[in-house]
Amino acid sequence: MDSTDSELALDLSPMMRIYKDGLFEAKIIAVSVDYRLAPENPVPAAYEDSWTTLKWVASHFNGKGSEDWLNRHADFQRVFLSGDSAGANIANRMAIKHGHEEKLEVFVSEKDLFRERGWYYAAKLRESGWSGDLEVTDFNGEDHDFHLIKPTCEKTVAMLKSISFINLEQEKDDYGMEI
């Protein structure tokens, strides 16, 4: 997983292309997992690949990881996991395995075959007594992963802005120190 600052990943997921191509501005470092797909690689292969990647990212927390650019530029106090479709399930499983989920946003779309699963998941999470912040947004008239197919449409832009918490600057005191 070694690279230099000037290298660009050519095999980016569609969501990462949206950020890389400047369709949505984000002040983030994105690490995309190229996990093994089913049915050739049955469960739990994708979870194992994702957990290995998350541990690799975490190995940089003390500034001594194998990727110098990650050591120098990442803010490990502000890490979030994200995914689309099956990737959302994997991101959720990684957060549960890590034991740290504070905020969860579930996006569903009216014409998506998996829409009811998203609502069901949110309901079960609420019933479980989970104390984190949960928000469900339903996009009327849209299909599964519409934001990947139509990255510049009004609803995609609205969705990306709703997750703009990733760009929030840390609040600073009178001396410029983060609080």
LINRA-V152944 format. One record per pair of residues at least 6 apart in sequence whose C-alpha atoms are under 6 Angstrom apart, sorted by the first residue. I is the first residue (numbers start at 0). J is the second residue. D is the distance in Angstrom with one decimal. If there is no record, write none. Layout:
BEGIN
i:I j:J d:D
i:I j:J d:D
END
This chain:
BEGIN
i:1 j:66 d:5.8
i:13 j:147 d:5.9
i:26 j:166 d:5.7
i:34 j:45 d:5.0
i:34 j:48 d:5.4
i:35 j:45 d:5.2
i:58 j:64 d:5.4
i:59 j:70 d:5.7
i:62 j:70 d:4.5
i:80 j:90 d:5.6
i:81 j:90 d:5.6
i:82 j:90 d:5.9
i:94 j:100 d:5.8
i:101 j:131 d:4.7
i:102 j:131 d:5.5
i:102 j:132 d:4.6
i:102 j:133 d:6.0
i:103 j:133 d:4.9
i:104 j:133 d:5.9
i:104 j:134 d:4.9
i:104 j:135 d:5.9
i:105 j:135 d:4.7
i:106 j:135 d:5.8
i:106 j:136 d:5.0
i:107 j:114 d:5.3
i:107 j:137 d:4.8
i:108 j:114 d:5.9
i:108 j:137 d:5.3
i:108 j:138 d:4.6
i:108 j:141 d:5.3
i:108 j:142 d:5.7
i:109 j:138 d:6.0
i:109 j:139 d:4.9
i:109 j:140 d:5.5
i:109 j:141 d:5.7
i:110 j:141 d:5.5
i:110 j:142 d:4.6
i:111 j:142 d:4.7
i:111 j:143 d:4.5
i:146 j:155 d:5.0
i:169 j:177 d:5.9
i:170 j:177 d:5.8
i:170 j:178 d:5.8
i:171 j:177 d:4.4
i:171 j:178 d:5.5
END
